[in-house]
Amino acid sequence: MSSALESKENEFARKVVRALDENASGLPAAAVDRLAAARRAAIARKKPEKVAVSAPVFAPTLAGASGGQFGSPEAGQPRGRFARFGRFGLAWPLLALVIGLAGIAYWEDQQRTAELADIDAAMLSDNLPLDAYLDHGFNAYLTRNH
């Protein structure tokens, strides 16, 4: 809404309040009594306001999204399972996953290196010269005999 429209609405509201204040003193006593009785009856019939009850609800959200499980827009403080880690509570498990995957890749590379070293050791301890392994005809001979 534009500020010009808001100012016009505020000005109109002030005029209405001023007119009601000026004319309220001129009302007869019977009308004032009826209005007061109607007000008391309306207040007596008023429904009680609902009290907000908060219950934990699982709602998966992304890190940094407000109003989810890990952030409270009212208090401005993180809550939930990762609250003790602060604002970057979801970054720690992601970092652990990356480190774990890097460890697995390193371990598999070490296993592959060990296997190749075993093959090299077997070839070097064999009685055949290395040139025999480089000869394509010898490879064909090995595949036919085994």
MARMI-151222 format. One record per residue: residue number from 1; residue in one letter; x, y, z of N, C-alpha, C in turn. Coordinates in steps of 0.1 Angstrom, whole numbers, plus 5000, padded with zeros to 4 digits. Example, Ala and Ser with C-alpha at 12.3 -4.5 7.8 and 13.67 -1.06 7.14 Angstrom:
2
tifi 1 keza A n.c1 5132 n.c2 4943 n.c3 5078 ca.c1 5123 ca.c2 4955 ca.c3 5078 c.c1 5132 c.c2 4967 c.c3 5078
tifi 2 keza S n.c1 5128 n.c2 4978 n.c3 5071 ca.c1 5137 ca.c2 4989 ca.c3 5071 c.c1 5129 c.c2 5000 c.c3 5079
END
This chain:
146
tifi 1 keza M n.c1 5009 n.c2 4988 n.c3 5000 ca.c1 5000 ca.c2 5000 ca.c3 5000 c.c1 5009 c.c2 5012 c.c3 5000
tifi 2 keza S n.c1 5005 n.c2 5022 n.c3 4992 ca.c1 5013 ca.c2 5034 ca.c3 4992 c.c1 5012 c.c2 5043 c.c3 5004
tifi 3 keza S n.c1 5022 n.c2 5051 n.c3 5007 ca.c1 5021 ca.c2 5060 ca.c3 5019 c.c1 5011 c.c2 5071 c.c3 5017
tifi 4 keza A n.c1 5008 n.c2 5075 n.c3 5005 ca.c1 4998 ca.c2 5085 ca.c3 5003 c.c1 4984 c.c2 5080 c.c3 5007
tifi 5 keza L n.c1 4981 n.c2 5067 n.c3 5003 ca.c1 4968 ca.c2 5061 ca.c3 5006 c.c1 4967 c.c2 5059 c.c3 5021
tifi 6 keza E n.c1 4978 n.c2 5055 n.c3 5027 ca.c1 4978 ca.c2 5052 ca.c3 5042 c.c1 4975 c.c2 5066 c.c3 5049
tifi 7 keza S n.c1 4981 n.c2 5076 n.c3 5044 ca.c1 4979 ca.c2 5089 ca.c3 5051 c.c1 4965 c.c2 5094 c.c3 5050
tifi 8 keza K n.c1 4959 n.c2 5091 n.c3 5038 ca.c1 4945 ca.c2 5095 ca.c3 5036 c.c1 4936 c.c2 5087 c.c3 5045
tifi 9 keza E n.c1 4939 n.c2 5074 n.c3 5047 ca.c1 4931 ca.c2 5066 ca.c3 5056 c.c1 4932 c.c2 5070 c.c3 5070
tifi 10 keza N n.c1 4944 n.c2 5074 n.c3 5074 ca.c1 4947 ca.c2 5078 ca.c3 5088 c.c1 4939 c.c2 5092 c.c3 5090
tifi 11 keza E n.c1 4940 n.c2 5101 n.c3 5080 ca.c1 4933 ca.c2 5113 ca.c3 5082 c.c1 4918 c.c2 5111 c.c3 5083
tifi 12 keza F n.c1 4912 n.c2 5102 n.c3 5075 ca.c1 4898 ca.c2 5099 ca.c3 5076 c.c1 4894 c.c2 5094 c.c3 5090
tifi 13 keza A n.c1 4903 n.c2 5084 n.c3 5095 ca.c1 4900 ca.c2 5078 ca.c3 5108 c.c1 4900 c.c2 5089 c.c3 5119
tifi 14 keza R n.c1 4910 n.c2 5099 n.c3 5118 ca.c1 4910 ca.c2 5110 ca.c3 5128 c.c1 4898 c.c2 5118 c.c3 5127
tifi 15 keza K n.c1 4893 n.c2 5121 n.c3 5115 ca.c1 4880 ca.c2 5129 ca.c3 5114 c.c1 4868 c.c2 5121 c.c3 5120
tifi 16 keza V n.c1 4868 n.c2 5108 n.c3 5118 ca.c1 4856 ca.c2 5100 ca.c3 5124 c.c1 4857 c.c2 5101 c.c3 5139
tifi 17 keza V n.c1 4869 n.c2 5099 n.c3 5144 ca.c1 4871 ca.c2 5099 ca.c3 5159 c.c1 4867 c.c2 5112 c.c3 5165
tifi 18 keza R n.c1 4871 n.c2 5123 n.c3 5158 ca.c1 4868 ca.c2 5137 ca.c3 5163 c.c1 4853 c.c2 5139 c.c3 5163
tifi 19 keza A n.c1 4846 n.c2 5135 n.c3 5152 ca.c1 4832 ca.c2 5137 ca.c3 5151 c.c1 4824 c.c2 5128 c.c3 5161
tifi 20 keza L n.c1 4829 n.c2 5116 n.c3 5164 ca.c1 4822 ca.c2 5108 ca.c3 5175 c.c1 4825 c.c2 5114 c.c3 5188
tifi 21 keza D n.c1 4837 n.c2 5119 n.c3 5191 ca.c1 4839 ca.c2 5126 ca.c3 5204 c.c1 4831 c.c2 5138 c.c3 5206
tifi 22 keza E n.c1 4829 n.c2 5146 n.c3 5196 ca.c1 4821 ca.c2 5158 ca.c3 5197 c.c1 4807 c.c2 5155 c.c3 5199
tifi 23 keza N n.c1 4801 n.c2 5145 n.c3 5193 ca.c1 4787 ca.c2 5142 ca.c3 5194 c.c1 4784 c.c2 5132 c.c3 5205
tifi 24 keza A n.c1 4794 n.c2 5126 n.c3 5211 ca.c1 4791 ca.c2 5117 ca.c3 5223 c.c1 4786 c.c2 5125 c.c3 5235
tifi 25 keza S n.c1 4790 n.c2 5137 n.c3 5237 ca.c1 4785 ca.c2 5145 ca.c3 5248 c.c1 4771 c.c2 5149 c.c3 5246
tifi 26 keza G n.c1 4766 n.c2 5149 n.c3 5234 ca.c1 4752 ca.c2 5154 ca.c3 5231 c.c1 4742 c.c2 5142 c.c3 5231
tifi 27 keza L n.c1 4746 n.c2 5130 n.c3 5234 ca.c1 4737 ca.c2 5119 ca.c3 5234 c.c1 4728 c.c2 5119 c.c3 5247
tifi 28 keza P n.c1 4715 n.c2 5115 n.c3 5246 ca.c1 4707 ca.c2 5115 ca.c3 5258 c.c1 4712 c.c2 5104 c.c3 5268
tifi 29 keza A n.c1 4709 n.c2 5105 n.c3 5280 ca.c1 4714 ca.c2 5096 ca.c3 5291 c.c1 4708 c.c2 5082 c.c3 5288
tifi 30 keza A n.c1 4696 n.c2 5081 n.c3 5283 ca.c1 4690 ca.c2 5067 ca.c3 5281 c.c1 4698 c.c2 5060 c.c3 5270
tifi 31 keza A n.c1 4702 n.c2 5067 n.c3 5260 ca.c1 4710 ca.c2 5061 ca.c3 5249 c.c1 4723 c.c2 5057 c.c3 5254
tifi 32 keza V n.c1 4729 n.c2 5065 n.c3 5262 ca.c1 4742 ca.c2 5061 ca.c3 5268 c.c1 4741 c.c2 5049 c.c3 5276
tifi 33 keza D n.c1 4730 n.c2 5048 n.c3 5284 ca.c1 4728 ca.c2 5036 ca.c3 5293 c.c1 4726 c.c2 5023 c.c3 5284
tifi 34 keza R n.c1 4718 n.c2 5025 n.c3 5273 ca.c1 4716 ca.c2 5013 ca.c3 5264 c.c1 4729 c.c2 5009 c.c3 5258
tifi 35 keza L n.c1 4737 n.c2 5019 n.c3 5253 ca.c1 4750 ca.c2 5015 ca.c3 5247 c.c1 4759 c.c2 5008 c.c3 5257
tifi 36 keza A n.c1 4759 n.c2 5013 n.c3 5270 ca.c1 4767 ca.c2 5007 ca.c3 5280 c.c1 4763 c.c2 4992 c.c3 5283
tifi 37 keza A n.c1 4749 n.c2 4990 n.c3 5283 ca.c1 4744 ca.c2 4977 ca.c3 5286 c.c1 4747 c.c2 4968 c.c3 5274
tifi 38 keza A n.c1 4746 n.c2 4973 n.c3 5262 ca.c1 4749 ca.c2 4965 ca.c3 5250 c.c1 4764 c.c2 4961 c.c3 5250
tifi 39 keza R n.c1 4772 n.c2 4970 n.c3 5254 ca.c1 4787 ca.c2 4967 ca.c3 5255 c.c1 4790 c.c2 4956 c.c3 5265
tifi 40 keza R n.c1 4784 n.c2 4957 n.c3 5277 ca.c1 4786 ca.c2 4947 ca.c3 5287 c.c1 4781 c.c2 4933 c.c3 5282
tifi 41 keza A n.c1 4769 n.c2 4933 n.c3 5275 ca.c1 4764 ca.c2 4920 ca.c3 5270 c.c1 4773 c.c2 4915 c.c3 5260
tifi 42 keza A n.c1 4779 n.c2 4923 n.c3 5251 ca.c1 4788 ca.c2 4918 ca.c3 5241 c.c1 4801 c.c2 4913 c.c3 5247
tifi 43 keza I n.c1 4805 n.c2 4919 n.c3 5257 ca.c1 4818 ca.c2 4914 ca.c3 5264 c.c1 4815 c.c2 4901 c.c3 5271
tifi 44 keza A n.c1 4803 n.c2 4899 n.c3 5276 ca.c1 4799 ca.c2 4887 ca.c3 5283 c.c1 4798 c.c2 4875 c.c3 5273
tifi 45 keza R n.c1 4793 n.c2 4878 n.c3 5261 ca.c1 4792 ca.c2 4868 ca.c3 5251 c.c1 4805 c.c2 4865 c.c3 5243
tifi 46 keza K n.c1 4814 n.c2 4873 n.c3 5245 ca.c1 4827 ca.c2 4872 ca.c3 5238 c.c1 4833 c.c2 4858 c.c3 5240
tifi 47 keza K n.c1 4837 n.c2 4852 n.c3 5229 ca.c1 4843 ca.c2 4838 ca.c3 5230 c.c1 4857 c.c2 4840 c.c3 5236
tifi 48 keza P n.c1 4861 n.c2 4831 n.c3 5244 ca.c1 4875 ca.c2 4832 ca.c3 5249 c.c1 4885 c.c2 4830 c.c3 5238
tifi 49 keza E n.c1 4896 n.c2 4837 n.c3 5239 ca.c1 4906 ca.c2 4836 ca.c3 5228 c.c1 4913 c.c2 4823 c.c3 5230
tifi 50 keza K n.c1 4916 n.c2 4817 n.c3 5218 ca.c1 4923 ca.c2 4804 ca.c3 5218 c.c1 4938 c.c2 4806 c.c3 5223
tifi 51 keza V n.c1 4942 n.c2 4797 n.c3 5231 ca.c1 4956 ca.c2 4798 ca.c3 5236 c.c1 4964 c.c2 4789 c.c3 5227
tifi 52 keza A n.c1 4975 n.c2 4795 n.c3 5222 ca.c1 4984 ca.c2 4788 ca.c3 5213 c.c1 4992 c.c2 4777 c.c3 5221
tifi 53 keza V n.c1 4990 n.c2 4764 n.c3 5216 ca.c1 4997 ca.c2 4753 ca.c3 5222 c.c1 5008 c.c2 4748 c.c3 5212
tifi 54 keza S n.c1 5020 n.c2 4748 n.c3 5216 ca.c1 5031 ca.c2 4744 ca.c3 5207 c.c1 5034 c.c2 4729 c.c3 5210
tifi 55 keza A n.c1 5034 n.c2 4721 n.c3 5199 ca.c1 5038 ca.c2 4707 ca.c3 5200 c.c1 5049 c.c2 4705 c.c3 5190
tifi 56 keza P n.c1 5058 n.c2 4696 n.c3 5193 ca.c1 5069 ca.c2 4694 ca.c3 5183 c.c1 5064 c.c2 4687 c.c3 5171
tifi 57 keza V n.c1 5067 n.c2 4692 n.c3 5160 ca.c1 5063 ca.c2 4686 ca.c3 5147 c.c1 5075 c.c2 4684 c.c3 5138
tifi 58 keza F n.c1 5076 n.c2 4672 n.c3 5132 ca.c1 5087 ca.c2 4670 ca.c3 5123 c.c1 5084 c.c2 4676 c.c3 5110
tifi 59 keza A n.c1 5093 n.c2 4685 n.c3 5106 ca.c1 5092 ca.c2 4692 ca.c3 5093 c.c1 5106 c.c2 4694 c.c3 5087
tifi 60 keza P n.c1 5110 n.c2 4685 n.c3 5078 ca.c1 5123 ca.c2 4686 ca.c3 5072 c.c1 5125 c.c2 4699 c.c3 5065
tifi 61 keza T n.c1 5135 n.c2 4706 n.c3 5068 ca.c1 5138 ca.c2 4719 ca.c3 5061 c.c1 5153 c.c2 4720 c.c3 5058
tifi 62 keza L n.c1 5156 n.c2 4729 n.c3 5050 ca.c1 5170 ca.c2 4731 ca.c3 5046 c.c1 5176 c.c2 4740 c.c3 5057
tifi 63 keza A n.c1 5189 n.c2 4740 n.c3 5057 ca.c1 5196 ca.c2 4748 ca.c3 5067 c.c1 5194 c.c2 4763 c.c3 5064
tifi 64 keza G n.c1 5192 n.c2 4771 n.c3 5074 ca.c1 5190 ca.c2 4785 ca.c3 5072 c.c1 5175 c.c2 4789 c.c3 5069
tifi 65 keza A n.c1 5166 n.c2 4779 n.c3 5067 ca.c1 5152 ca.c2 4782 ca.c3 5065 c.c1 5146 c.c2 4786 c.c3 5078
tifi 66 keza S n.c1 5139 n.c2 4797 n.c3 5079 ca.c1 5133 ca.c2 4801 ca.c3 5091 c.c1 5120 c.c2 4794 c.c3 5094
tifi 67 keza G n.c1 5117 n.c2 4792 n.c3 5106 ca.c1 5105 ca.c2 4786 ca.c3 5110 c.c1 5105 c.c2 4771 c.c3 5110
tifi 68 keza G n.c1 5116 n.c2 4765 n.c3 5107 ca.c1 5116 ca.c2 4750 ca.c3 5106 c.c1 5120 c.c2 4744 c.c3 5119
tifi 69 keza Q n.c1 5124 n.c2 4732 n.c3 5119 ca.c1 5128 ca.c2 4725 ca.c3 5131 c.c1 5140 c.c2 4731 c.c3 5137
tifi 70 keza F n.c1 5150 n.c2 4736 n.c3 5130 ca.c1 5162 ca.c2 4741 ca.c3 5135 c.c1 5163 c.c2 4756 c.c3 5137
tifi 71 keza G n.c1 5153 n.c2 4763 n.c3 5134 ca.c1 5153 ca.c2 4778 ca.c3 5136 c.c1 5140 c.c2 4783 c.c3 5141
tifi 72 keza S n.c1 5140 n.c2 4792 n.c3 5150 ca.c1 5128 ca.c2 4798 ca.c3 5155 c.c1 5128 c.c2 4812 c.c3 5152
tifi 73 keza P n.c1 5118 n.c2 4817 n.c3 5144 ca.c1 5118 ca.c2 4831 ca.c3 5140 c.c1 5115 c.c2 4840 c.c3 5152
tifi 74 keza E n.c1 5107 n.c2 4835 n.c3 5162 ca.c1 5103 ca.c2 4843 ca.c3 5174 c.c1 5115 c.c2 4846 c.c3 5182
tifi 75 keza A n.c1 5123 n.c2 4836 n.c3 5186 ca.c1 5134 ca.c2 4838 ca.c3 5196 c.c1 5147 c.c2 4842 c.c3 5189
tifi 76 keza G n.c1 5148 n.c2 4838 n.c3 5176 ca.c1 5160 ca.c2 4841 ca.c3 5169 c.c1 5172 c.c2 4831 c.c3 5173
tifi 77 keza Q n.c1 5169 n.c2 4821 n.c3 5181 ca.c1 5179 ca.c2 4812 ca.c3 5185 c.c1 5175 c.c2 4798 c.c3 5179
tifi 78 keza P n.c1 5186 n.c2 4791 n.c3 5175 ca.c1 5183 ca.c2 4777 ca.c3 5169 c.c1 5178 c.c2 4768 c.c3 5180
tifi 79 keza R n.c1 5170 n.c2 4759 n.c3 5177 ca.c1 5165 ca.c2 4749 ca.c3 5186 c.c1 5165 c.c2 4735 c.c3 5179
tifi 80 keza G n.c1 5163 n.c2 4725 n.c3 5187 ca.c1 5162 ca.c2 4712 ca.c3 5181 c.c1 5175 c.c2 4704 c.c3 5184
tifi 81 keza R n.c1 5176 n.c2 4693 n.c3 5176 ca.c1 5187 ca.c2 4684 ca.c3 5178 c.c1 5201 c.c2 4690 c.c3 5176
tifi 82 keza F n.c1 5203 n.c2 4699 n.c3 5167 ca.c1 5216 ca.c2 4704 ca.c3 5164 c.c1 5218 c.c2 4718 c.c3 5170
tifi 83 keza A n.c1 5211 n.c2 4722 n.c3 5181 ca.c1 5212 ca.c2 4735 ca.c3 5186 c.c1 5225 c.c2 4738 c.c3 5193
tifi 84 keza R n.c1 5231 n.c2 4728 n.c3 5199 ca.c1 5244 ca.c2 4730 ca.c3 5206 c.c1 5255 c.c2 4733 c.c3 5196
tifi 85 keza F n.c1 5254 n.c2 4730 n.c3 5183 ca.c1 5264 ca.c2 4733 ca.c3 5174 c.c1 5263 c.c2 4747 c.c3 5168
tifi 86 keza G n.c1 5252 n.c2 4754 n.c3 5171 ca.c1 5250 ca.c2 4767 ca.c3 5167 c.c1 5243 c.c2 4768 c.c3 5153
tifi 87 keza R n.c1 5246 n.c2 4778 n.c3 5146 ca.c1 5239 ca.c2 4781 ca.c3 5134 c.c1 5242 c.c2 4771 c.c3 5123
tifi 88 keza F n.c1 5254 n.c2 4766 n.c3 5123 ca.c1 5258 ca.c2 4757 ca.c3 5113 c.c1 5257 c.c2 4742 c.c3 5117
tifi 89 keza G n.c1 5246 n.c2 4739 n.c3 5124 ca.c1 5244 ca.c2 4726 ca.c3 5129 c.c1 5243 c.c2 4715 c.c3 5119
tifi 90 keza L n.c1 5238 n.c2 4718 n.c3 5107 ca.c1 5237 ca.c2 4708 ca.c3 5097 c.c1 5250 c.c2 4707 c.c3 5089
tifi 91 keza A n.c1 5259 n.c2 4716 n.c3 5090 ca.c1 5271 ca.c2 4715 ca.c3 5083 c.c1 5281 c.c2 4704 c.c3 5089
tifi 92 keza W n.c1 5280 n.c2 4702 n.c3 5102 ca.c1 5289 ca.c2 4692 ca.c3 5108 c.c1 5286 c.c2 4678 c.c3 5103
tifi 93 keza P n.c1 5274 n.c2 4673 n.c3 5102 ca.c1 5272 ca.c2 4660 ca.c3 5096 c.c1 5276 c.c2 4659 c.c3 5081
tifi 94 keza L n.c1 5274 n.c2 4670 n.c3 5074 ca.c1 5279 ca.c2 4670 ca.c3 5060 c.c1 5294 c.c2 4670 c.c3 5059
tifi 95 keza L n.c1 5301 n.c2 4677 n.c3 5068 ca.c1 5315 ca.c2 4676 ca.c3 5068 c.c1 5320 c.c2 4662 c.c3 5072
tifi 96 keza A n.c1 5313 n.c2 4656 n.c3 5082 ca.c1 5317 ca.c2 4642 ca.c3 5085 c.c1 5315 c.c2 4632 c.c3 5074
tifi 97 keza L n.c1 5305 n.c2 4634 n.c3 5066 ca.c1 5302 ca.c2 4626 ca.c3 5054 c.c1 5313 c.c2 4628 c.c3 5044
tifi 98 keza V n.c1 5317 n.c2 4640 n.c3 5041 ca.c1 5328 ca.c2 4642 ca.c3 5031 c.c1 5341 c.c2 4636 c.c3 5036
tifi 99 keza I n.c1 5344 n.c2 4638 n.c3 5049 ca.c1 5356 ca.c2 4632 ca.c3 5054 c.c1 5356 c.c2 4617 c.c3 5053
tifi 100 keza G n.c1 5344 n.c2 4611 n.c3 5056 ca.c1 5343 ca.c2 4597 ca.c3 5055 c.c1 5345 c.c2 4592 c.c3 5041
tifi 101 keza L n.c1 5339 n.c2 4599 n.c3 5032 ca.c1 5340 ca.c2 4594 ca.c3 5018 c.c1 5354 c.c2 4596 c.c3 5013
tifi 102 keza A n.c1 5361 n.c2 4606 n.c3 5017 ca.c1 5375 ca.c2 4608 ca.c3 5014 c.c1 5384 c.c2 4597 c.c3 5020
tifi 103 keza G n.c1 5381 n.c2 4593 n.c3 5032 ca.c1 5388 ca.c2 4582 ca.c3 5038 c.c1 5386 c.c2 4569 c.c3 5031
tifi 104 keza I n.c1 5374 n.c2 4566 n.c3 5027 ca.c1 5371 ca.c2 4554 ca.c3 5020 c.c1 5378 c.c2 4554 c.c3 5006
tifi 105 keza A n.c1 5378 n.c2 4565 n.c3 4999 ca.c1 5385 ca.c2 4566 ca.c3 4986 c.c1 5400 c.c2 4563 c.c3 4989
tifi 106 keza Y n.c1 5406 n.c2 4569 n.c3 4999 ca.c1 5420 ca.c2 4567 ca.c3 5002 c.c1 5423 c.c2 4553 c.c3 5005
tifi 107 keza W n.c1 5415 n.c2 4546 n.c3 5013 ca.c1 5416 ca.c2 4532 ca.c3 5017 c.c1 5416 c.c2 4523 c.c3 5004
tifi 108 keza E n.c1 5406 n.c2 4526 n.c3 4996 ca.c1 5405 ca.c2 4518 ca.c3 4983 c.c1 5417 c.c2 4520 c.c3 4974
tifi 109 keza D n.c1 5422 n.c2 4532 n.c3 4974 ca.c1 5434 ca.c2 4534 ca.c3 4966 c.c1 5446 c.c2 4527 c.c3 4972
tifi 110 keza Q n.c1 5447 n.c2 4526 n.c3 4985 ca.c1 5458 ca.c2 4519 ca.c3 4991 c.c1 5457 c.c2 4504 c.c3 4989
tifi 111 keza Q n.c1 5444 n.c2 4499 n.c3 4989 ca.c1 5442 ca.c2 4484 ca.c3 4986 c.c1 5446 c.c2 4481 c.c3 4971
tifi 112 keza R n.c1 5443 n.c2 4490 n.c3 4962 ca.c1 5446 ca.c2 4488 ca.c3 4948 c.c1 5461 c.c2 4489 c.c3 4946
tifi 113 keza T n.c1 5468 n.c2 4498 n.c3 4953 ca.c1 5482 ca.c2 4499 ca.c3 4952 c.c1 5489 c.c2 4486 c.c3 4958
tifi 114 keza A n.c1 5484 n.c2 4481 n.c3 4968 ca.c1 5489 ca.c2 4469 ca.c3 4974 c.c1 5487 c.c2 4457 c.c3 4965
tifi 115 keza E n.c1 5476 n.c2 4456 n.c3 4958 ca.c1 5473 ca.c2 4445 ca.c3 4948 c.c1 5483 c.c2 4446 c.c3 4937
tifi 116 keza L n.c1 5485 n.c2 4458 n.c3 4932 ca.c1 5495 ca.c2 4460 ca.c3 4920 c.c1 5509 c.c2 4457 c.c3 4925
tifi 117 keza A n.c1 5512 n.c2 4460 n.c3 4937 ca.c1 5525 ca.c2 4457 ca.c3 4942 c.c1 5527 c.c2 4442 c.c3 4943
tifi 118 keza D n.c1 5517 n.c2 4435 n.c3 4947 ca.c1 5518 ca.c2 4420 ca.c3 4948 c.c1 5520 c.c2 4414 c.c3 4934
tifi 119 keza I n.c1 5513 n.c2 4420 n.c3 4924 ca.c1 5514 ca.c2 4415 ca.c3 4910 c.c1 5528 c.c2 4418 c.c3 4905
tifi 120 keza D n.c1 5533 n.c2 4430 n.c3 4908 ca.c1 5547 ca.c2 4433 ca.c3 4904 c.c1 5557 c.c2 4424 c.c3 4911
tifi 121 keza A n.c1 5555 n.c2 4421 n.c3 4924 ca.c1 5565 ca.c2 4413 ca.c3 4931 c.c1 5564 c.c2 4399 c.c3 4925
tifi 122 keza A n.c1 5553 n.c2 4394 n.c3 4921 ca.c1 5552 ca.c2 4380 ca.c3 4915 c.c1 5559 c.c2 4380 c.c3 4902
tifi 123 keza M n.c1 5557 n.c2 4391 n.c3 4894 ca.c1 5564 ca.c2 4391 ca.c3 4881 c.c1 5579 c.c2 4392 c.c3 4882
tifi 124 keza L n.c1 5583 n.c2 4400 n.c3 4891 ca.c1 5598 ca.c2 4401 ca.c3 4893 c.c1 5604 c.c2 4389 c.c3 4899
tifi 125 keza S n.c1 5597 n.c2 4381 n.c3 4907 ca.c1 5603 ca.c2 4369 ca.c3 4913 c.c1 5602 c.c2 4357 c.c3 4903
tifi 126 keza D n.c1 5595 n.c2 4359 n.c3 4892 ca.c1 5594 ca.c2 4348 ca.c3 4882 c.c1 5607 c.c2 4346 c.c3 4874
tifi 127 keza N n.c1 5609 n.c2 4335 n.c3 4868 ca.c1 5621 ca.c2 4332 ca.c3 4860 c.c1 5621 c.c2 4338 c.c3 4846
tifi 128 keza L n.c1 5609 n.c2 4343 n.c3 4842 ca.c1 5609 ca.c2 4349 ca.c3 4828 c.c1 5615 c.c2 4363 c.c3 4828
tifi 129 keza P n.c1 5621 n.c2 4367 n.c3 4817 ca.c1 5626 ca.c2 4381 ca.c3 4817 c.c1 5614 c.c2 4390 c.c3 4814
tifi 130 keza L n.c1 5616 n.c2 4403 n.c3 4818 ca.c1 5605 ca.c2 4413 ca.c3 4816 c.c1 5601 c.c2 4415 c.c3 4802
tifi 131 keza D n.c1 5610 n.c2 4413 n.c3 4792 ca.c1 5607 ca.c2 4414 ca.c3 4778 c.c1 5596 c.c2 4404 c.c3 4774
tifi 132 keza A n.c1 5595 n.c2 4393 n.c3 4780 ca.c1 5585 ca.c2 4383 ca.c3 4777 c.c1 5571 c.c2 4388 c.c3 4780
tifi 133 keza Y n.c1 5570 n.c2 4396 n.c3 4790 ca.c1 5557 ca.c2 4401 ca.c3 4794 c.c1 5553 c.c2 4412 c.c3 4784
tifi 134 keza L n.c1 5562 n.c2 4419 n.c3 4778 ca.c1 5559 ca.c2 4430 ca.c3 4769 c.c1 5556 c.c2 4425 c.c3 4755
tifi 135 keza D n.c1 5559 n.c2 4413 n.c3 4752 ca.c1 5557 ca.c2 4407 ca.c3 4739 c.c1 5542 c.c2 4403 c.c3 4738
tifi 136 keza H n.c1 5535 n.c2 4408 n.c3 4727 ca.c1 5521 ca.c2 4405 ca.c3 4725 c.c1 5519 c.c2 4391 c.c3 4722
tifi 137 keza G n.c1 5528 n.c2 4385 n.c3 4716 ca.c1 5526 ca.c2 4370 ca.c3 4713 c.c1 5527 c.c2 4362 c.c3 4725
tifi 138 keza F n.c1 5535 n.c2 4366 n.c3 4735 ca.c1 5536 ca.c2 4359 ca.c3 4747 c.c1 5523 c.c2 4360 c.c3 4755
tifi 139 keza N n.c1 5516 n.c2 4372 n.c3 4755 ca.c1 5503 ca.c2 4374 ca.c3 4761 c.c1 5493 c.c2 4365 c.c3 4755
tifi 140 keza A n.c1 5493 n.c2 4363 n.c3 4742 ca.c1 5484 ca.c2 4354 ca.c3 4735 c.c1 5487 c.c2 4340 c.c3 4739
tifi 141 keza Y n.c1 5499 n.c2 4336 n.c3 4740 ca.c1 5503 ca.c2 4323 ca.c3 4744 c.c1 5498 c.c2 4320 c.c3 4759
tifi 142 keza L n.c1 5499 n.c2 4330 n.c3 4768 ca.c1 5494 ca.c2 4328 ca.c3 4781 c.c1 5479 c.c2 4326 c.c3 4782
tifi 143 keza T n.c1 5472 n.c2 4334 n.c3 4774 ca.c1 5457 ca.c2 4333 ca.c3 4774 c.c1 5452 c.c2 4320 c.c3 4768
tifi 144 keza R n.c1 5460 n.c2 4314 n.c3 4758 ca.c1 5456 ca.c2 4302 ca.c3 4752 c.c1 5459 c.c2 4290 c.c3 4762
tifi 145 keza N n.c1 5469 n.c2 4291 n.c3 4769 ca.c1 5473 ca.c2 4280 ca.c3 4778 c.c1 5466 c.c2 4280 c.c3 4791
tifi 146 keza H n.c1 5460 n.c2 4291 n.c3 4795 ca.c1 5454 ca.c2 4292 ca.c3 4808 c.c1 5439 c.c2 4293 c.c3 4806
END
